[in-house]
């Protein structure tokens, strides 16, 4: 993977993006120092229920308001 200079990246961005769309990964360098990698965009894979089985016990007070937050709570209308 040969680095691409910043000048080349600015001048030929469309061409470089086409290469990336084909699956190529490009390194953009300032002089000889690599500073960025241009890679194909991929949606993050999210696994539903990824924590399933890791929470073994939840205390019965879990949903109770925290005393520290009392000043920030909106008072409920008593009607």
PLY file of the C-alpha trace (Angstrom):
ply
format ascii 1.0
element vertex 79
property float x
property float y
property float z
element edge 78
property int vertex1
property int vertex2
end_header
0.00 0.00 0.00
1.89 3.05 -1.28
1.06 6.29 0.53
-0.74 9.06 -1.33
0.44 12.62 -0.73
-1.95 15.29 0.52
-1.55 17.15 -2.78
-2.43 14.01 -4.77
-5.41 13.32 -2.46
-6.78 16.85 -2.99
-6.18 16.77 -6.73
-7.55 13.29 -7.39
-10.09 12.77 -4.61
-12.80 11.37 -6.91
-10.37 8.89 -8.43
-9.11 7.82 -5.01
-12.66 7.41 -3.70
-13.42 5.15 -6.65
-10.46 2.95 -5.65
-11.72 2.86 -2.07
-15.19 1.86 -3.30
-13.52 -1.13 -4.96
-12.22 -2.20 -1.51
-8.76 -0.67 -1.54
-7.43 1.06 1.58
-5.26 4.13 1.02
-2.82 5.90 3.31
-2.53 9.68 3.02
0.85 11.06 4.03
2.39 14.44 4.71
5.79 13.98 3.17
6.83 10.53 4.36
4.71 10.61 7.52
1.39 8.74 7.29
-1.41 10.86 8.77
-4.67 9.20 7.69
-6.17 6.07 6.23
-8.97 6.17 3.67
-11.07 3.00 3.98
-14.43 1.82 2.63
-17.39 2.84 4.80
-19.13 -0.02 6.56
-22.18 0.17 8.80
-21.40 -0.78 12.37
-22.67 -4.23 13.14
-24.87 -4.18 16.21
-25.75 -7.36 17.97
-29.07 -7.23 19.76
-29.02 -8.84 23.15
-25.25 -8.68 23.35
-25.34 -8.48 27.15
-27.80 -11.33 27.50
-26.79 -13.58 30.38
-24.22 -11.12 31.78
-26.57 -9.40 34.24
-27.34 -12.07 36.80
-29.17 -10.01 39.41
-30.83 -6.61 39.43
-31.67 -5.10 42.80
-35.35 -4.30 43.42
-34.40 -0.64 44.07
-32.91 -0.25 40.58
-35.74 1.96 39.31
-36.00 4.08 42.46
-34.99 7.77 42.12
-31.51 8.63 43.37
-31.37 11.02 46.33
-28.60 13.05 44.66
-30.96 13.92 41.80
-33.90 15.05 43.95
-33.29 18.77 43.19
-33.49 18.04 39.46
-36.70 16.04 39.55
-39.88 17.67 38.27
-42.57 17.65 40.89
-45.61 15.65 39.82
-48.97 17.46 39.76
-50.95 16.09 42.76
-54.31 16.39 40.91
0 1
1 2
2 3
3 4
4 5
5 6
6 7
7 8
8 9
9 10
10 11
11 12
12 13
13 14
14 15
15 16
16 17
17 18
18 19
19 20
20 21
21 22
22 23
23 24
24 25
25 26
26 27
27 28
28 29
29 30
30 31
31 32
32 33
33 34
34 35
35 36
36 37
37 38
38 39
39 40
40 41
41 42
42 43
43 44
44 45
45 46
46 47
47 48
48 49
49 50
50 51
51 52
52 53
53 54
54 55
55 56
56 57
57 58
58 59
59 60
60 61
61 62
62 63
63 64
64 65
65 66
66 67
67 68
68 69
69 70
70 71
71 72
72 73
73 74
74 75
75 76
76 77
77 78
